[in-house]
Amino acid sequence: MSGSVAASEQGTQAATAWRDRAAGAGWVRQALAICGKDLRIEVRERTSLNAVLLFAVTSVVVTGAAVGMAAPDGALLAALLWIVLFFAAFSGLARAFVHEHELGTALALRLTARPGAVLAGKLLCNWAILAAVSVVAVPVCLVVLRVPVAHAGLFVGVLCAGLLGLGAAATMVSAIIARARSGGALFGAVGLPILLPQLFLAVHSTKGTLAGGPGPEAAWDGLVGLLAFAAMLVTASALVFPYVWED
């Protein structure tokens, strides 16, 4: 009992200290502080990063072993790449808001930071995790699956645009299901319908960057669509999040 009381007091003191540092800070400073806090926790515990990397690398290696020496066409390679990224992201980013409720710091965030700053901080953190995973997983995927990239710059642009939307959707869905008991199951069930249009666009755009694909024109069209979809997700999240967060 005394240990629980001491742990509770330590948590309260930590939340108070963080609140004092964040008091009076601007919106941008609050968002950066929240992002920095989550990144420090991730570096220390590596919960999301390890889960995402493990899923991504294992999926790529197993898929490469199944494909063997065959040369899949560009459509299949593009679909495999985005399937790996989608499920890797959704296996590791579901706890963006869950751990705030588990640690009892959600109330401190509500009292000290604006809802928009909380969303921006969580979003920046998830984008950073996705970028770190992509730096490792995508080159492994290109090598193991022997993906013939014909337009490298356009390929990187499509990848970044797709990850923007993926991170935005994962962050918002995580906020919605944070208080649910079966949050893990709801995360995929809610997120998949939201991201299906983006996945179709991402696969189509990626095909245009590969050798033998429909060409860079198709990739450019898909890239514009991906950026528009990501902007729509971020805007919708910014409008809905205050009601989800403060409910």
Order of alpha helices (4+ residues) and beta strands (2+ residues): alpha-alpha-alpha-alpha-alpha-alpha-alpha-alpha-alpha-alpha
